[in-house]
Amino acid sequence: MKQSEGTQAPADAKIIKIINPKFWALSLAGITFKHLALTCLAVLVALPFIWMVLTSLKPLGEVGLPEWIPSAWQWNNYGEVFKVINYGQFYLNSIFVACWVTFLQVFTSSLAAFSFSRLQWKLRDRLFVLYLGTMMLPGIVMMIPNYQIMIKLGLVDSYLGLILPGAFSTFGTFLLRQFMLSIPRSLDEAAEIDGCGPWQLFWEIVLPLARPGLIALTIFTFIGNYQSFFWPLVMLKSVDKFTLPIGLLFFDSTRGQVTHLLMAAVTMSIVPMILIFVLLQKYMVKGIFLGGVKG
C-alpha cells in the first residue's frame, strides 16, 4: 500500500505541474524564443542570397549604392547575360559533367560499399581502414598526380578528363557502407536460400533498401561537381567546353566590371541546386541519419 502511494505521488506532481499556468507560460516563452532565434539566423543566412537577386535586377550605376531595392527593375539583365557570354553552352556543359560524375560515383561507391559491408573476404576491414585514410589527403595534393595521369592518357581539355577523376569517392563508399550495415543480415540469408547470387543480392535487395543513402550521395555529388571550379580551370583549354564557373570569368575580361550581369548569371546558375535540394531534402536527411546510426 505504501509503495503504491509512493508511486502515485510523483505522478500527481507531474499532473499538477502540467496544469499549472506558469508551466505553460514558461514553455510558450521558451518555444517563442527558439523560433525567434532560428528566424533571425535564417534571415542572416538568406541576406547574401537576397542581395544577389536584388543586385541582378539593378542598373549598373546603382550596384554600389547602399539601397538594396532598385529604382527600376531591370529584368532584361537576364537576357543580356546570354549576349555577353555563351551562357547556354556553359550551362549545358556543367549539367552534362555533373550528371555523369554523379552517376559513376554513385554506382562505383555502391559497389564498393556492398563489398565492404555485405561480402566476407580476407583483410576486408583492414583494407577499408586504409581506404578511409585517403580522405585525409587534401584535394590539392591529389590534383598534380591526377593531372599527370590525364596528360599521359591524352584526356586534357576533354569532358572525359573532367569526369574520370571524380568517378570514385571514398566519402561515398563510407556513407553507403554505413547505411548498408544497418540492413539486417537475415535478408542476405533468406536471399541465399532462395538462390540469389551476390549480384542479385546487391541489385534486387540491398540497393533498393539503400535508396535514401543513394539519394543523399546523389545530392552531395551533383552539387559538388556542378559548382566545381579549380579542376575544370586546370583541365580545360577550349572555350566551348568551359563549365559555368569558368565561363563566369568572362564577365571580368570582356566588358569589365558588370556586377549586375554577373549576379544575374549566378542567380540562374543556382536554380538546379535549389530544385534538387527542395525536391530531395527529406531523402538526404534520412540518408545521413540512418547512415550514421550503425558503424
C-alpha positions in Angstrom: 0.0 0.0 0.0 2.8 2.4 0.9 4.6 1.5 -2.3 1.5 2.3 -4.4 1.1 5.6 -2.6 4.8 6.4 -3.2 4.5 5.8 -6.9 1.3 7.7 -7.2 2.7 10.9 -5.6 5.2 11.7 -8.4 2.5 11.1 -11.0 0.2 13.6 -9.2 3.1 16.1 -9.0 3.6 15.8 -12.8 -0.1 16.4 -13.4 -0.1 19.4 -11.1 3.0 20.8 -12.9 1.3 20.4 -16.3 -1.9 22.1 -15.1 0.0 25.0 -13.6 -0.3 28.1 -15.8 3.3 29.1 -15.0 4.5 25.9 -16.6 2.7 26.7 -19.8 3.8 30.3 -19.8 7.5 29.3 -19.4 7.1 26.6 -22.1 5.5 29.1 -24.5 8.2 31.6 -23.8 10.9 29.1 -24.5 9.3 28.0 -27.8 8.8 31.6 -28.9 12.4 32.4 -28.1 13.7 29.4 -30.1 11.5 30.3 -33.1 12.7 34.0 -33.0 16.4 32.9 -32.7 16.0 30.5 -35.7 14.2 33.1 -37.7 16.9 35.7 -37.1 19.6 33.1 -38.0 17.7 32.2 -41.2 17.4 35.8 -42.2 21.2 36.3 -41.7 21.9 33.3 -43.8 19.5 34.4 -46.6 20.8 38.0 -46.7 23.6 37.4 -49.2 21.2 35.5 -51.5 18.6 38.3 -51.3 21.3 40.9 -52.1 22.4 38.8 -55.1 18.9 38.6 -56.5 18.2 42.3 -56.0 21.5 43.3 -57.5 20.8 41.2 -60.5 17.8 43.5 -61.2 19.6 46.8 -60.8 21.1 49.1 -63.4 24.9 49.1 -63.3 25.0 52.6 -61.8 23.1 51.5 -58.7 25.2 48.4 -57.8 27.5 50.2 -55.4 24.7 52.3 -53.7 23.6 51.3 -50.2 20.0 51.0 -51.2 19.0 47.4 -51.7 15.8 47.9 -53.7 16.5 49.0 -57.3 14.9 52.2 -58.6 14.0 50.4 -61.8 13.6 46.7 -62.1 16.0 45.6 -64.9 14.5 42.2 -65.9 16.4 42.4 -69.2 19.7 41.8 -67.3 19.0 38.1 -67.5 18.6 38.2 -71.3 21.7 40.4 -71.5 23.8 37.6 -69.9 23.2 35.4 -73.0 24.5 38.1 -75.2 27.7 38.8 -73.3 28.8 35.1 -73.0 27.8 31.8 -74.3 25.9 31.1 -71.2 23.7 28.3 -72.5 26.7 26.3 -73.6 28.4 26.7 -70.3 25.2 25.8 -68.5 24.8 22.6 -70.5 28.5 21.6 -70.0 28.1 21.9 -66.3 24.9 19.8 -66.2 26.5 17.2 -68.5 29.7 16.8 -66.5 27.9 16.9 -63.1 25.3 14.2 -64.2 28.0 11.8 -65.5 30.2 12.2 -62.4 27.2 11.7 -60.2 26.1 8.6 -62.0 29.5 7.0 -62.0 30.4 8.0 -58.4 27.1 6.6 -57.0 27.5 3.4 -59.0 31.1 2.7 -58.0 30.5 3.8 -54.4 27.6 1.5 -54.1 29.5 -1.5 -55.4 32.5 -0.8 -53.1 30.2 -0.3 -50.1 28.4 -3.5 -50.8 31.7 -5.4 -50.9 32.9 -3.8 -47.7 29.6 -4.3 -45.8 28.0 -7.5 -47.1 30.7 -9.7 -48.5 33.2 -11.7 -46.5 36.8 -11.7 -47.7 40.3 -11.7 -46.2 41.6 -8.4 -44.9 38.4 -6.6 -45.7 38.2 -4.4 -42.6 41.9 -3.5 -42.7 41.8 -2.5 -46.3 38.8 -0.4 -45.6 40.7 1.5 -42.9 43.5 2.2 -45.4 40.8 3.2 -47.9 39.4 5.7 -45.4 42.9 7.1 -44.9 42.8 8.6 -48.4 40.2 11.0 -47.1 42.8 12.7 -45.0 44.8 13.8 -48.1 43.9 17.3 -49.3 42.4 17.5 -52.7 45.1 19.9 -53.9 47.7 17.2 -53.1 46.0 14.7 -55.5 45.5 17.3 -58.2 49.0 17.1 -59.6 49.1 13.3 -59.9 45.6 13.3 -61.4 46.7 15.9 -63.9 49.8 14.0 -64.9 47.7 10.9 -65.4 45.3 12.8 -67.6 48.3 14.1 -69.7 49.5 10.5 -70.2 46.1 9.3 -71.2 45.6 12.3 -73.6 42.5 13.5 -71.8 43.4 17.1 -71.1 40.9 19.5 -72.5 38.2 16.9 -72.7 34.9 16.0 -70.9 36.3 12.6 -70.1 39.2 14.2 -68.2 36.8 16.1 -66.0 34.6 13.0 -65.4 37.0 10.1 -64.7 38.9 11.6 -61.6 35.5 12.2 -59.9 34.0 8.8 -60.7 35.3 7.3 -57.4 34.7 8.6 -53.9 35.9 7.4 -50.5 33.3 9.5 -48.8 30.6 8.0 -51.0 31.8 4.5 -50.2 31.9 5.3 -46.4 28.4 6.8 -46.4 26.8 3.9 -48.3 28.7 1.3 -46.3 27.4 2.7 -43.0 23.9 2.7 -44.5 24.1 -0.9 -45.8 25.4 -2.1 -42.4 22.0 -1.1 -40.9 20.2 -3.5 -43.2 19.5 -6.8 -41.4 21.8 -9.8 -42.3 18.8 -12.1 -42.2 17.7 -10.7 -45.6 21.0 -11.9 -47.1 20.5 -15.4 -45.6 16.9 -15.6 -46.9 18.0 -14.4 -50.4 20.8 -17.0 -50.5 18.3 -19.8 -49.5 16.2 -18.6 -52.5 19.1 -19.0 -54.8 20.2 -15.3 -55.1 23.8 -14.7 -56.1 25.9 -11.7 -55.0 24.8 -9.6 -57.9 21.1 -10.3 -57.4 21.5 -9.6 -53.7 23.1 -6.3 -54.5 20.7 -5.2 -57.2 17.4 -6.5 -56.1 17.6 -6.4 -52.2 20.4 -4.2 -50.8 20.3 -1.4 -53.4 16.5 -0.7 -53.1 16.7 -0.6 -49.3 19.7 1.8 -49.5 17.7 4.3 -51.6 17.8 7.2 -49.0 21.6 6.9 -48.8 21.9 6.8 -52.6 19.8 9.9 -52.9 21.8 11.7 -50.2 25.1 10.9 -52.0 23.5 11.9 -55.4 22.7 15.4 -54.0 26.1 15.9 -52.5 27.9 14.7 -55.6 25.9 16.7 -58.1 26.1 19.9 -56.1 29.8 19.5 -55.5 30.7 18.8 -59.2 28.2 21.3 -60.6 30.0 24.2 -58.8 33.5 22.8 -59.2 35.9 25.5 -60.3 39.6 24.6 -59.9 39.8 21.2 -61.6 37.9 22.5 -64.8 40.1 25.6 -64.7 43.2 23.3 -64.9 41.9 20.8 -67.4 40.0 22.9 -70.0 41.6 25.0 -72.7 38.7 25.2 -75.3 36.1 27.9 -74.6 33.3 25.7 -76.0 34.0 23.1 -73.2 34.1 25.5 -70.3 31.8 24.8 -67.4 29.7 27.5 -65.8 32.0 28.5 -63.0 34.8 29.0 -65.6 32.5 30.8 -68.0 31.5 33.4 -65.5 35.1 34.7 -65.5 34.3 36.2 -68.9 32.4 38.9 -67.2 35.7 40.4 -65.9 37.5 40.1 -69.2 35.0 41.1 -71.9 33.2 44.1 -70.6 34.9 45.0 -67.3 33.0 45.0 -64.0 29.4 44.2 -64.9 28.3 43.1 -61.4 24.6 43.3 -62.2 25.0 40.8 -65.1 27.3 38.6 -63.0 24.7 38.4 -60.2 22.0 37.6 -62.8 24.2 34.8 -64.2 24.9 33.4 -60.7 21.2 33.6 -59.8 20.3 31.4 -62.8 23.1 29.0 -62.1 21.9 28.1 -58.6 18.4 27.1 -59.8 19.3 23.4 -60.4 20.8 23.1 -56.9 17.8 24.7 -55.3 15.4 22.4 -57.2 17.4 19.3 -56.3 17.6 20.2 -52.6 13.9 21.1 -52.3 12.7 18.0 -54.0 15.0 15.5 -52.3 15.8 17.1 -49.0 13.8 14.6 -47.0 15.7 11.7 -48.5 19.0 13.5 -47.8 18.2 14.0 -44.1 17.0 10.4 -43.8 20.1 9.0 -45.6 22.5 10.9 -43.4 20.7 10.0 -40.2 20.3 6.3 -41.0 23.8 6.1 -42.5 25.4 7.3 -39.2 23.3 5.1 -36.8 25.4 2.0 -37.2 29.1 1.7 -37.7 
